[in-house]
Every structure is written in structure tokens, then in C-alpha cells.
Amino acid sequence: MEPAETGFAAVSRTVVSYAAELLAGVERKVVGEDKVRTAQGNAWAAMCADRARAQARADMDAMVAALAARPRPRHRAQRAVGSSPRSSASQAALVSTR
């Protein structure tokens, strides 16, 4: 690398570093020291979200298993589609308008 490129990269890294420190300081002042997000806090939130998803999945599995285990009620013979008088009248009306 040329010395000019190395100097430019070093200056860029320094500027980014100071900007990050400035933003972190602003965040502490705005939201308060106790509410600043940390890696540990993010990990805890992710773990809690994983547990909640696993519990919801287990609840859904139990509900599906309970529904599958219930005996199905036997239905009387179902009518064919269009077997009611109203259906017949509506079908006749459709045929006559064509």
C-alpha cells in the first residue's frame, strides 16, 4: 500500500471511532444510563423471545393434538348442492335469463 492510502484509512477509522463514541454518549444522555442497550441485554431479550416462541409452538401442538384426538361427530346424510327449493328457483331464474 502507498503511504497516502494508509494515512487515509487511519484517518477514516479515527473519525468513525470518534463518531461512535459521540453517538454512544448522546444515547446515554437521552435515554439514561440504565436504559442503554448492551450485548448482554440483547442476548437476554433474544433468549426470552426464543422461550416465548417455543411455548407458543408447544401450546399450538397440544391444541392440535387435542383436536385430533377428539372423536368426530357423525353427520346425517348431507343434501346435494342445489337441492333446496330456493336453490331450484334461483337456478331456474338463471337459466331463463340466458
Buried (B, 14 or more C-beta within 10 A) or exposed (E): EEEEEEEEEEEEEEEEEEEEEEEEEEBEEEEEEEEEEEEEEEEEEEEEEEEEEEEEEEEEEEEEEEEEEEEEEEEEEEEEEEEEEEEEEEEEEEEEEE
